[in-house]
Amino acid sequence: MKLLKKLALGTAFAVSMGAAQAQTVLNDWVFNPIGGGFESGQTINEYLDVNGNAFIWLDPEGDSSFTFREYAVFNITQADSNGRLFPMNYQGGNISAVFEGFGSGDFSGAFTFSGGTIRMYQNSTNNQYGGTDGIYGANLGNLIASFDVLAGGGGMVDATGAPTGNGDVSVFARASAGSLTPGYFFNADGDDLSDAALLAFAFTNANAVGEPDGTLVDEVACEFANFGGPGCSGTTPYANVPGEYFFIGANGQFKLDEVGGEVPEPGSLALFGIAMLGAGFAARKRNGKT
């Protein structure tokens, strides 16, 4: 435990003093889940809450390493865990996202992302997420933001390539100016962030989904990932196959940072990610969570 504390503190110091100095997150920014502008938006202290599911498809390369593809769907219902659910406080405003990522890793070691995309949607019809319209109801309505996943991030995996139990997974992404729809995202001064370049930092806790239901398999594995194995072709039912393909559930935080034209170096992002994960670990300990 002391080692983790020293690692987090040391990394945080390195971030504050090194090339990643600019990678602080936005505080007190404003999000309007129906695109209605700054004045009627909700102040976000730090993050949007995300929860969802992902289908992971591995391609082993020998006995020790693998490449992977990840296809995920997420629901975004509130901010800062404040209980002010977007559909309850706004007419419409059902926010969801789809994620496609790819990368490589080592069994019983670490994995990292090489690239991918994050796309966020606003649907005026509530309770669409988890259905069969679109992809699990996660890509319906207005596309409000698109992010390109940057090299870096990732987490630790067990001998089957699955994220370690309740393991921290990080994703770093970037949106160029014009990649956000006007009317949704604002800084504390009221400036519309659709004109800005943004970094996104997603930090989630991942756990295996032992028995995904039929809708999740049909929508995410068969349709989104174009998986042709059991559950998607023939009569054999779907079942996770450790080391090859499986579902995980994830919940966490989605944070933003307004940046200039320079894309941070992967090393700087890695330092920032470790520091943020350490901060999250400390927060969970203070709250009595493991």
Phi and psi in degrees as a GROMACS rama.xvg file:
@    title "Ramachandran Plot"
@    xaxis  label "Phi"
@    yaxis  label "Psi"
@TYPE xy
-62.3225  -37.5532  LYS-2
-61.4539  -42.1576  LEU-3
-62.1918  -41.5851  LEU-4
-62.6891  -44.929  LYS-5
-63.9946  -39.7156  LYS-6
-62.1071  -47.07  LEU-7
-64.1737  -44.1719  ALA-8
-67.5595  -42.3398  LEU-9
-64.8812  -40.1272  GLY-10
-68.9284  -40.8046  THR-11
-59.11  -39.6352  ALA-12
-65.8309  -41.5735  PHE-13
-61.7982  -39.8813  ALA-14
-64.6292  -43.1413  VAL-15
-67.8099  -24.672  SER-16
-103.754  -15.3569  MET-17
-105.865  -156.129  GLY-18
-67.9544  -18.4334  ALA-19
-89.0084  14.4494  ALA-20
-54.7198  -33.9152  GLN-21
-76.3836  -11.5098  ALA-22
-86.2573  48.3404  GLN-23
-81.003  162.768  THR-24
-98.2348  155.964  VAL-25
-68.7648  137.006  LEU-26
-117.959  147.648  ASN-27
56.4507  36.828  ASP-28
-84.9414  174.469  TRP-29
-125.206  133.658  VAL-30
-123.76  130.241  PHE-31
-113.214  106.388  ASN-32
-70.9326  -4.27906  PRO-33
-116.014  8.43719  ILE-34
72.1256  25.7243  GLY-35
-89.1476  7.92023  GLY-36
100.975  176.809  GLY-37
-67.3511  -46.857  PHE-38
-62.0449  -35.4821  GLU-39
-99.4147  11.904  SER-40
-84.3017  175.576  GLY-41
-107.409  131.56  GLN-42
-71.5448  129.227  THR-43
-106.609  115.599  ILE-44
-61.2148  -45.3964  ASN-45
-149.715  -41.0411  GLU-46
-147.238  160.047  TYR-47
-95.4477  137.922  LEU-48
-80.2042  134.506  ASP-49
-127.426  145.489  VAL-50
-147.924  147.037  ASN-51
179.188  -160.545  GLY-52
-139.044  152.469  ASN-53
-139.191  144.848  ALA-54
-102.767  122.212  PHE-55
-107.74  130.337  ILE-56
-124.092  111.654  TRP-57
-96.694  150.675  LEU-58
-127.593  93.6994  ASP-59
-59.83  141.433  PRO-60
-121.496  86.3855  GLU-61
81.0298  -161.001  GLY-62
-88.5564  -15.667  ASP-63
-115.81  -16.5092  SER-64
-134.175  169.872  SER-65
-157.929  159.696  PHE-66
-108.846  161.028  THR-67
-147.501  159.223  PHE-68
-126.779  139.845  ARG-69
-125.973  134.323  GLU-70
-126.971  117.529  TYR-71
-133.123  153.332  ALA-72
-127.43  138.435  VAL-73
-134.405  150.335  PHE-74
-113.668  140.081  ASN-75
-126.77  102.011  ILE-76
-107.968  -17.6805  THR-77
-160.339  179.421  GLN-78
-128.309  146.964  ALA-79
55.2538  24.0058  ASP-80
50.891  37.8865  SER-81
-90.7192  -3.43202  ASN-82
78.1792  -1.62353  GLY-83
-86.3519  78.5817  ARG-84
-62.9632  133.63  LEU-85
-56.8871  -45.7925  PHE-86
-63.4619  -25.6  PRO-87
-79.2116  -28.4391  MET-88
-100.841  -9.31609  ASN-89
-137.651  148.332  TYR-90
-74.8662  111.173  GLN-91
84.1044  -147.123  GLY-92
82.0315  24.0343  GLY-93
-73.4092  111.983  ASN-94
-106.59  132.768  ILE-95
-145.098  174.681  SER-96
-154.299  154.309  ALA-97
-121.145  146.074  VAL-98
-133.796  132.683  PHE-99
-125.688  125.484  GLU-100
-138.9  157.622  GLY-101
-146.462  157.446  PHE-102
177.596  -152.914  GLY-103
-148.387  166.225  SER-104
-169.115  -178.264  GLY-105
-123.256  133.068  ASP-106
-58.6401  137.822  PHE-107
57.9084  32.3138  SER-108
-145.142  -136.308  GLY-109
-114.847  156.048  ALA-110
-126.729  159.085  PHE-111
-145.377  151.666  THR-112
-85.9219  145.63  PHE-113
-106.132  -24.8673  SER-114
177.718  -174.941  GLY-115
143.995  -167.545  GLY-116
-142.898  150.644  THR-117
-124.63  128.415  ILE-118
-127.623  126.476  ARG-119
-106.902  142.623  MET-120
-129.768  149.402  TYR-121
-119.462  122.869  GLN-122
-119.089  126.193  ASN-123
-72.43  -12.348  SER-124
-95.791  118.076  THR-125
-72.4827  161.745  ASN-126
62.6221  32.3176  ASN-127
-84.1244  -29.1637  GLN-128
-61.9486  135.108  TYR-129
93.9833  1.75373  GLY-130
-97.8688  -167.053  GLY-131
-105.43  -1.68528  THR-132
-76.4108  138.66  ASP-133
62.3885  -141.501  GLY-134
-104.195  95.4581  ILE-135
58.0176  25.0582  TYR-136
70.0646  11.6553  GLY-137
-95.6579  -9.99488  ALA-138
-124.38  37.5021  ASN-139
-101.06  155.692  LEU-140
85.6453  -144.519  GLY-141
-89.9623  130.219  ASN-142
-73.5818  116.247  LEU-143
-108.053  -14.9442  ILE-144
-161.64  141  ALA-145
-130.303  131.222  SER-146
-126.076  141.38  PHE-147
-95.6872  126.959  ASP-148
-71.5512  131.823  VAL-149
-92.9845  157.397  LEU-150
-63.4642  134.576  ALA-151
129.182  -162.351  GLY-152
66.5577  -155.473  GLY-153
104.867  -150.654  GLY-154
177.341  -163.741  GLY-155
-103.199  147.581  MET-156
-128.732  160.199  VAL-157
-89.8773  -166.843  ASP-158
-67.2236  -16.4727  ALA-159
-96.2836  -2.5611  THR-160
89.9162  0.211209  GLY-161
-84.7223  143.873  ALA-162
-54.7134  139.959  PRO-163
-59.5598  149.723  THR-164
-50.1491  125.152  GLY-165
55.9753  29.5886  ASN-166
-73.4207  147.63  GLY-167
-80.0535  129.169  ASP-168
-124.44  133.345  VAL-169
-120.276  145.554  SER-170
-132.981  130.331  VAL-171
-111.505  135.556  PHE-172
-145.447  166.816  ALA-173
-139.035  137.294  ARG-174
-114.023  126.521  ALA-175
-77.1479  160.637  SER-176
-55.7869  129.467  ALA-177
98.5406  -7.54472  GLY-178
-85.427  -6.39642  SER-179
-112.068  141.3  LEU-180
-76.5669  133.645  THR-181
-59.2162  148.189  PRO-182
101.403  -7.15471  GLY-183
-108.668  -44.3933  TYR-184
-116.274  130.493  PHE-185
-140.705  149.305  PHE-186
-83.6448  178.061  ASN-187
-63.1007  -22.1738  ALA-188
-85.7556  -2.65471  ASP-189
92.1929  4.98887  GLY-190
-75.4554  130.973  ASP-191
-70.0101  123.043  ASP-192
-78.8232  0.305583  LEU-193
-64.9072  -19.2628  SER-194
-93.6169  2.44193  ASP-195
-112.998  158.802  ALA-196
-88.3955  132.796  ALA-197
-125.777  145.651  LEU-198
-100.382  145.177  LEU-199
-120.339  139.803  ALA-200
-125.961  115.89  PHE-201
-111.363  126.72  ALA-202
-125.163  120.219  PHE-203
-130.383  158.319  THR-204
-101.956  125.608  ASN-205
-110.138  137.249  ALA-206
-139.539  148.223  ASN-207
-65.9568  142.789  ALA-208
-105.001  103.972  VAL-209
-67.8684  -39.4602  GLY-210
-133.347  79.6918  GLU-211
-62.9142  141.921  PRO-212
-75.4263  169.759  ASP-213
-61.7869  -37.1665  GLY-214
-64.7062  -43.5175  THR-215
-62.5569  -42.7466  LEU-216
-63.8243  -49.2971  VAL-217
-60.3122  -45.9981  ASP-218
-78.6783  -43.4703  GLU-219
-93.5432  -49.3533  VAL-220
-74.1442  -54.4636  ALA-221
-71.7045  -49.9681  CYS-222
-83.5889  -53.0169  GLU-223
-71.5688  -49.893  PHE-224
-85.3338  -10.6115  ALA-225
57.8142  38.5493  ASN-226
-73.7428  134.411  PHE-227
-112.712  14.3527  GLY-228
-88.5459  -159.389  GLY-229
-53.2867  137.356  PRO-230
92.3837  -18.7397  GLY-231
-119.27  -14.6471  CYS-232
-148.282  148.543  SER-233
70.8892  -159.595  GLY-234
-110.279  -3.16015  THR-235
-71.8017  125.843  THR-236
-69.7115  156.996  PRO-237
-71.7097  143.5  TYR-238
-152.264  139.172  ALA-239
-57.5126  141.613  ASN-240
-121.495  100.611  VAL-241
-53.5289  135.712  PRO-242
88.3552  -7.84106  GLY-243
-128.353  -57.3899  GLU-244
-157.168  149.301  TYR-245
-171.955  165.799  PHE-246
-106.13  146.913  PHE-247
-129.148  155.54  ILE-248
-107.51  147.047  GLY-249
-144.491  144.02  ALA-250
-142.679  146.819  ASN-251
179.82  -144.966  GLY-252
-131.99  146.566  GLN-253
-123.3  115.986  PHE-254
-119.112  158.982  LYS-255
-127.462  155.964  LEU-256
-145.213  130.164  ASP-257
-83.3263  127.043  GLU-258
-129.901  171.571  VAL-259
-86.2817  -154.992  GLY-260
-78.8035  -15.1628  GLY-261
-83.5899  133.199  GLU-262
-85.8134  125.169  VAL-263
-59.1447  150.358  PRO-264
-66.5719  147.016  GLU-265
-54.2169  -37.2785  PRO-266
-62.918  -40.1067  GLY-267
-64.1786  -42.8081  SER-268
-63.8158  -38.2844  LEU-269
-63.1709  -43.8739  ALA-270
-60.8921  -44.5286  LEU-271
-62.1438  -42.0195  PHE-272
-63.2823  -42.4757  GLY-273
-63.506  -41.6751  ILE-274
-63.1725  -42.1079  ALA-275
-67.6259  -38.7604  MET-276
-64.778  -38.2471  LEU-277
-63.1965  -39.4449  GLY-278
-64.5401  -39.64  ALA-279
-65.4424  -39.474  GLY-280
-61.751  -43.9368  PHE-281
-64.3562  -38.5099  ALA-282
-64.9868  -42.0837  ALA-283
-63.9938  -35.1606  ARG-284
-67.0806  -40.5373  LYS-285
-63.0003  -32.5215  ARG-286
-84.5031  1.83328  ASN-287
78.2051  21.2315  GLY-288
-104.952  158.201  LYS-289
